[in-house]
Amino acid sequence: MLRLFNSLTQCKEEFVPRTEGEVGIYVCGPTVYNLVHIGNARPYVTFAVLRAWLRQRGFAVTLVENITDVDDKIINKAKAEGRSPEEVAREFTAAYRADVNKLGERLRPDIEPLATETIPEIIDLCCQLVAKGHAYQAEGSVYFRVRSYDRYGKLSKQRIEELEEGARVSGEPGKEDALDFAVWKAAKPGEPAWASPWGMGRPGWHIECSAMALRYLGAGFDVHGGGRDLIFPHHENEIAQSEAAGLPFARVWMHNGMIRSEGEKMAKSVGNIFLLREVLDRYPAPVVLMYFLTTHYRSPLEFSIEKLDEAKAAFERLVEAVRTADFRLRAAVSGAVAGDRLGEAVAAAHTAFAERMDDDLNTAAAIGALFTVAGEIFRHVGAVDGGTEALDAEGLSSARDLLVEALDVLLVPLPQSGEPQVAADMTLDEALTTYAERLAAGDPLAASRARDHYRAERDWAMSDKLRDEIQAAGFEVRDTKQGTQVVRRS
């Protein structure tokens, strides 16, 4: 049974989609006025993995993640740099897509709408609010009447009385109440603007996401996601304006914890950001994904080089377990079977992985089950080399497959090259005559086979020579009962 923590009810609930077998997820994406930092990538990763897990469980899933390409922040940056807002939005939309694409194509949302592509729906939603008395026109702008929606604050748990204390009108002509917020803003010189029943103008931030979510997923869609910092006022306002228009909104609200740097929330306004592209220049995408996934999505996550190095070590251990299993299986003698321990460990880990993922997408605990399997692989091959167990090819294959399949569900790609060690179609003569050339090209296969030949012939001088050449080429040499295992160093 899949259970998700709903920020609206503040508890884990059994997940039952609006339509049997189908799930719609909307996630608030970036406002494109600057390069994205590592914190912006956390919801991007979290909800891509949620989609992958739901699909693994048999659901047809649509993930919508918007791009806000018209907003005050974009306009202010454009003014400061003497450019048009459209130019700023185009530049940073392209930069955002290029940066997140480096995390892997499989993380891309199914639909990635721009706010500027949804203007008709935004205007229509504003018209519905005005017609129902929940919004009013003032000086070419349209404001939402917060007090007209009696459930305002149900997500953030804030009360109108508490909000009144810090509220002010802030010089907006015709605004009735300090708590009201703009759903449509009157045009100012040099700003993007579209024709509307109230004159030329542009949408407010909150109405954009309501319109996009409702356009692509329909009323009463399943899951709305985003960072905790969006709960108030953004998500609160999305609920209010959508439901006031008579449109049921999201049924489950999921919020990821913030990434902190030296104990503070990472934010451009604080000045403690680390750009995603800079992190990806230093660490490969699978390591960055492991960094996110080894902490539960709702928990705060500290950013540091130490944390990334820990993620790197964790990823490399799982990769090493898969490569070790691959090598032992390629060199295995058919029919060699040990006891039941490895198979039992795999079965238990398979169950644990699924249970943890079903428990509010607990990727950290699910990955813990994978480390248990990796540990069993290393224990088993150690026992084989020590002569206390025969190689359990079936159990080893099951363990290897579990790691590969689970990492695939987590969207963490394994290295493409499988480091082939034995090839049935390579003759000994070919191995002996081409090992140096293949090694120089980064392929250790011939050198591995040639070294096994010299070891079998007890030609220790040539065996040592090949070992040194293999290591000098950037590989690690391991002598096992199944022959020479050659592993590329990270």
C-alpha positions in Angstrom: 0.0 0.0 0.0 1.5 3.3 -1.1 1.2 6.0 1.5 2.2 9.7 1.0 2.6 12.5 3.5 -0.1 15.1 2.7 1.0 18.6 3.9 -2.7 19.6 3.8 -3.7 17.0 6.5 -0.2 16.7 8.1 -0.3 12.9 8.0 0.5 10.0 5.8 -2.4 8.8 3.8 -3.1 5.8 1.5 -2.7 7.1 -2.0 -5.8 6.6 -4.1 -5.7 8.4 -7.4 -8.6 10.4 -8.8 -8.9 8.0 -11.8 -8.0 4.4 -11.3 -4.7 3.6 -12.8 -3.8 7.2 -13.7 -1.9 9.9 -11.7 -1.4 13.6 -12.4 1.4 15.5 -10.7 2.0 19.2 -10.9 5.3 20.7 -9.6 6.2 24.4 -9.4 9.3 24.9 -11.5 11.7 27.8 -11.6 11.3 31.5 -12.2 13.9 32.0 -14.9 15.8 35.2 -14.0 19.1 33.5 -13.1 21.0 30.3 -13.2 19.5 27.5 -11.1 21.3 26.4 -7.9 21.5 23.0 -6.4 18.5 23.6 -4.2 16.3 24.2 -7.3 17.1 20.7 -8.4 15.8 18.9 -5.3 12.1 19.1 -6.3 13.0 18.3 -9.9 14.6 15.1 -8.8 12.1 14.2 -6.0 9.0 14.2 -8.2 10.8 12.6 -11.2 11.6 9.7 -8.8 8.0 9.7 -7.5 6.8 9.4 -11.1 9.2 6.5 -11.8 8.1 4.6 -8.7 4.4 5.1 -9.6 5.0 3.8 -13.1 6.9 0.8 -11.6 3.7 0.1 -9.6 1.7 0.1 -12.8 0.2 3.7 -12.9 0.1 5.8 -16.0 1.6 9.1 -14.8 1.7 12.6 -16.2 4.3 14.9 -14.6 3.8 18.6 -15.3 6.5 21.1 -14.2 6.1 24.7 -15.2 8.5 27.4 -16.0 7.6 30.9 -14.8 8.8 33.2 -17.7 6.9 36.4 -16.7 7.4 37.8 -13.2 8.6 40.8 -11.2 12.0 39.2 -10.7 12.5 38.8 -14.5 11.4 42.3 -15.1 13.6 43.8 -12.4 16.7 42.0 -13.7 15.9 43.1 -17.3 15.7 46.8 -16.1 18.9 46.5 -14.2 20.8 45.1 -17.2 19.1 47.3 -19.9 17.5 44.3 -21.6 14.0 43.2 -22.4 12.2 40.8 -20.0 11.6 38.5 -22.9 15.4 38.3 -23.6 16.1 37.5 -20.0 13.5 34.8 -19.8 14.6 33.2 -23.0 18.3 33.1 -21.9 17.6 31.6 -18.5 14.9 29.2 -19.7 17.5 27.7 -22.1 20.1 27.6 -19.4 17.8 25.9 -17.0 16.9 23.2 -19.5 20.6 22.7 -20.3 21.5 22.3 -16.7 18.8 19.9 -15.6 19.3 17.8 -18.7 22.7 17.0 -17.4 21.0 15.1 -14.5 19.5 12.7 -17.1 16.9 12.8 -19.8 14.7 10.4 -17.9 14.1 13.0 -15.2 12.5 15.4 -17.7 8.8 16.2 -17.0 6.2 15.0 -19.5 4.8 18.5 -19.9 6.8 21.7 -19.3 4.5 24.7 -19.9 5.5 28.3 -19.9 3.4 30.8 -18.1 3.3 33.0 -21.3 1.7 30.1 -23.2 -1.2 30.0 -20.8 -2.4 33.6 -20.9 -6.0 32.7 -22.2 -6.5 30.3 -19.3 -5.2 32.8 -16.8 -7.5 35.5 -18.0 -10.5 33.1 -18.0 -9.7 32.1 -14.4 -9.5 35.8 -13.4 -12.9 36.4 -15.1 -14.5 33.5 -13.1 -13.2 35.0 -9.9 -14.5 38.4 -10.7 -17.9 37.0 -11.7 -18.2 35.1 -8.4 -17.3 38.2 -6.3 -13.9 36.7 -5.2 -11.9 39.2 -7.1 -12.2 42.9 -8.1 -10.8 45.3 -10.6 -8.8 48.3 -9.5 -6.9 50.7 -11.7 -6.5 48.0 -14.4 -5.3 45.3 -12.0 -7.4 42.5 -10.5 -7.1 41.5 -6.9 -8.3 38.4 -5.1 -10.4 39.0 -2.0 -8.7 36.8 0.6 -11.5 37.3 3.2 -14.0 36.0 0.7 -12.6 32.5 0.8 -13.4 31.2 4.3 -10.9 28.4 4.2 -7.9 30.6 3.5 -4.9 29.3 5.5 -5.9 25.6 5.5 -2.6 24.5 4.0 -0.2 26.8 5.9 -2.3 26.7 9.1 -2.1 30.5 9.3 -5.1 32.5 10.5 -6.4 35.7 9.0 -6.0 37.4 12.4 -2.3 36.5 12.5 -1.7 37.7 8.9 -3.3 41.1 9.6 -0.6 42.1 12.0 2.1 42.3 9.4 0.1 43.2 6.4 0.2 46.5 4.6 -1.4 47.9 1.4 2.0 48.7 -0.1 0.9 51.6 -2.3 -1.2 49.6 -4.8 -4.0 51.9 -6.0 -7.6 50.7 -5.4 -6.6 47.7 -3.3 -9.3 47.1 -0.7 -7.5 45.0 1.8 -3.8 44.6 2.7 -4.2 40.8 2.5 -5.5 40.8 -1.1 -3.1 39.7 -3.8 -2.9 40.5 -7.5 -4.1 37.9 -10.0 -3.7 40.4 -12.9 -1.4 43.4 -13.0 -1.9 46.5 -15.0 0.7 47.1 -17.6 3.6 49.4 -17.0 5.9 50.9 -19.6 8.4 48.4 -20.9 6.8 45.4 -19.3 5.4 42.4 -21.1 1.6 42.9 -21.5 -1.4 41.2 -23.0 -4.9 42.4 -23.8 -7.5 41.6 -21.2 -11.0 42.7 -20.2 -9.3 45.2 -17.8 -6.8 46.6 -20.4 -3.2 45.6 -21.1 -1.5 43.7 -18.3 0.2 40.6 -17.2 -0.6 37.7 -14.8 0.3 37.6 -11.1 2.6 34.8 -10.0 0.1 32.7 -8.1 -2.6 32.6 -10.8 -0.1 31.3 -13.3 0.4 27.9 -11.6 -3.3 27.5 -10.9 -4.1 28.0 -14.6 -1.3 25.7 -15.8 -2.1 22.9 -13.4 -5.8 23.0 -14.2 -5.2 23.2 -18.0 -3.0 20.1 -18.1 -4.3 18.0 -15.3 -7.9 19.1 -14.7 -9.8 19.9 -11.5 -9.1 17.7 -8.5 -5.8 16.4 -9.8 -3.8 14.0 -7.7 -0.5 15.6 -6.4 0.9 19.1 -6.2 4.6 19.3 -5.3 7.2 21.9 -4.6 9.6 23.1 -1.9 8.5 23.9 1.6 9.2 27.6 1.0 6.3 27.7 -1.4 3.6 26.7 1.1 2.9 30.3 2.0 1.9 32.4 0.2 2.2 30.7 -3.2 0.5 27.4 -2.6 -2.0 28.8 -0.2 -3.0 31.4 -2.8 -3.2 28.7 -5.5 -5.7 26.8 -3.4 -7.8 29.8 -2.6 -8.1 31.3 -6.1 -8.8 27.8 -7.7 -11.4 26.6 -5.2 -13.0 30.1 -5.0 -13.6 29.8 -8.7 -15.4 26.5 -8.0 -12.6 24.2 -9.2 -11.4 21.5 -6.9 -7.6 21.7 -6.7 -4.9 19.3 -5.7 -5.9 16.4 -3.4 -2.4 15.7 -2.0 0.3 18.3 -1.3 3.9 17.1 -1.1 6.8 19.4 -0.1 10.5 18.7 -0.1 12.8 20.1 2.6 15.1 22.9 1.9 18.8 22.6 1.1 20.9 24.5 3.6 24.4 25.9 3.4 26.1 26.3 6.8 22.8 26.0 8.5 20.9 28.6 6.4 18.4 28.0 3.6 20.2 28.2 0.3 18.8 31.2 -1.6 19.9 33.8 -4.1 18.7 36.5 -1.7 21.0 35.1 1.1 24.0 34.8 -1.3 24.9 31.3 -0.3 24.0 29.5 -3.5 26.0 26.8 -5.4 25.0 26.6 -9.0 23.8 23.3 -10.3 26.1 23.5 -13.3 29.1 24.1 -11.1 28.3 21.0 -8.9 27.8 18.9 -12.1 31.2 20.0 -13.4 32.8 18.5 -10.3 30.6 15.5 -9.7 28.8 13.2 -12.2 25.1 13.2 -12.3 24.6 9.8 -10.6 26.6 11.1 -7.6 24.4 14.3 -7.4 21.3 12.1 -7.6 22.6 9.9 -4.8 23.2 13.1 -2.8 19.6 13.9 -3.0 18.2 10.4 -2.6 20.2 9.3 0.5 18.2 11.8 2.6 14.4 11.6 2.9 12.8 14.2 0.6 10.9 15.9 3.5 14.1 16.4 5.6 16.4 19.4 5.4 19.6 18.6 3.4 22.9 20.2 4.2 25.1 21.1 1.2 28.8 20.5 1.5 31.7 18.9 -0.3 31.8 16.3 2.4 28.2 15.3 1.7 28.8 15.0 -2.0 31.9 12.9 -1.3 29.8 10.6 0.8 27.3 10.3 -2.0 30.2 9.5 -4.4 31.5 6.8 -2.1 28.0 5.3 -1.8 27.5 5.3 -5.5 30.9 3.7 -6.2 30.2 0.9 -3.7 27.0 0.0 -5.5 28.8 0.2 -8.9 31.6 -2.0 -7.5 29.1 -4.6 -6.3 27.5 -4.8 -9.7 30.8 -5.0 -11.5 32.1 -7.7 -9.1 29.0 -9.8 -9.7 29.3 -9.3 -13.4 32.8 -10.5 -13.4 32.2 -13.5 -11.2 29.2 -14.5 -13.3 31.1 -14.3 -16.6 33.8 -16.4 -15.2 31.6 -18.8 -13.3 31.5 -22.5 -13.8 27.9 -23.6 -14.6 26.1 -25.5 -11.8 28.2 -24.1 -9.0 25.7 -23.4 -6.2 26.2 -22.6 -2.5 23.6 -22.3 0.2 20.5 -20.2 0.5 22.0 -17.2 2.3 22.5 -14.9 -0.7 19.1 -15.7 -2.2 17.3 -15.1 1.1 19.2 -11.7 1.5 18.0 -10.7 -2.0 14.4 -11.6 -1.3 14.4 -9.7 2.0 16.0 -6.6 0.4 13.6 -6.7 -2.5 10.7 -6.6 -0.1 12.3 -3.9 2.0 13.1 -1.7 -1.0 9.4 -1.8 -2.1 8.1 -1.2 1.4 10.4 1.8 1.9 9.5 3.4 -1.4 5.8 2.8 -0.6 6.3 4.5 2.7 6.2 8.2 1.6 8.9 7.7 -1.0 11.6 6.9 1.6 14.5 6.6 -0.9 17.1 6.9 1.9 15.8 3.7 3.6 15.3 2.0 0.2 18.9 2.6 -0.7 19.9 1.2 2.7 18.4 -2.1 1.5 20.6 -2.0 -1.6 23.7 -1.6 0.6 22.7 -4.7 2.4 22.7 -6.6 -0.9 26.0 -5.0 -1.9 27.5 -6.2 1.4 26.2 -9.7 0.8 27.8 -9.8 -2.7 31.2 -8.8 -1.2 30.8 -11.2 1.7 30.0 -14.1 -0.7 32.8 -13.6 -3.2 35.2 -13.2 -0.2 33.9 -16.6 1.1 34.4 -18.1 -2.4 38.0 -16.8 -2.6 38.6 -18.1 1.0 37.4 -21.5 0.0 34.5 -21.6 2.5 31.7 -21.4 -0.1 31.1 -22.5 -3.7 30.0 -19.8 -6.1 26.2 -19.3 -5.9 25.7 -18.1 -9.5 21.9 -18.0 -9.2 22.0 -16.0 -6.0 24.7 -13.7 -7.3 22.7 -13.0 -10.5 19.6 -12.2 -8.4 21.6 -9.8 -6.2 23.1 -8.1 -9.2 19.8 -7.7 -11.0 18.1 -6.2 -7.9 20.8 -3.5 -7.7 20.5 -2.7 -11.4 16.7 -2.6 -11.4 16.4 -0.6 -8.2 18.9 2.0 -9.3 17.0 2.2 -12.6 13.8 3.0 -10.7 15.7 5.6 -8.7 16.8 7.1 -12.0 20.5 6.7 -11.0 22.3 5.4 -14.1 25.2 2.9 -13.8 28.3 3.5 -16.0 27.6 2.4 -19.5 30.8 0.4 -20.0 30.5 -3.0 -18.2 34.3 -3.6 -18.1 34.1 -6.9 -20.1 36.6 -9.4 -18.7 36.1 -12.6 -20.7 35.1 -13.0 -24.4 34.4 -16.4 -25.8 35.2 -15.2 -29.3 38.7 -13.9 -28.4 41.4 -16.4 -28.9 44.5 -16.6 -26.7 46.7 -15.5 -29.7 44.5 -12.4 -30.2 44.7 -11.6 -26.5 48.5 -12.0 -26.4 49.1 -9.9 -29.5 46.6 -7.1 -28.9 46.5 -6.5 -25.2 48.8 -3.5 -25.3 46.9 -1.8 -28.0 43.5 -2.5 -26.4 44.8 -1.4 -23.0 45.9 1.9 -24.5 42.4 2.3 -26.0 40.9 1.8 -22.5 39.8 -1.8 -23.0 41.3 -4.2 -20.4 39.7 -7.4 -21.9 42.7 -8.7 -23.8 45.1 -7.8 -21.0 43.0 -9.7 -18.5 43.0 -12.8 -20.6 46.7 -12.5 -21.4 47.5 -12.2 -17.7 45.5 -15.2 -16.9 47.5 -17.2 -19.4 50.8 -16.2 -17.9 49.6 -16.9 -14.4 48.5 -20.4 -15.5 51.9 -20.9 -17.1 53.5 -19.7 -13.9 55.4 -17.0 -15.9 55.4 -14.6 -12.9 57.6 -12.0 -14.7 55.2 -11.5 -17.6 52.3 -11.7 -15.2 53.7 -8.9 -13.1 54.6 -6.9 -16.2 51.0 -7.0 -17.4 49.7 -6.2 -13.9 51.9 -3.0 -13.8 50.8 -2.0 -17.3 47.2 -2.4 -16.5 47.5 -0.4 -13.3 49.5 2.3 -15.1 46.7 2.6 -17.6 44.3 3.5 -14.8 42.8 0.2 -13.9 42.8 -1.9 -10.7 43.9 -5.5 -10.9 42.4 -8.1 -8.6 43.4 -11.8 -8.6 40.4 -14.0 -7.9 39.5 -17.7 -8.2 37.7 -16.8 -11.4 40.8 -15.2 -12.9 42.1 -11.6 -13.2 39.4 -9.0 -12.5 40.2 -5.6 -14.0 38.2 -2.6 -12.7 38.5 0.9 -14.1 39.4 3.3 -11.3 36.9 6.1 -10.7 
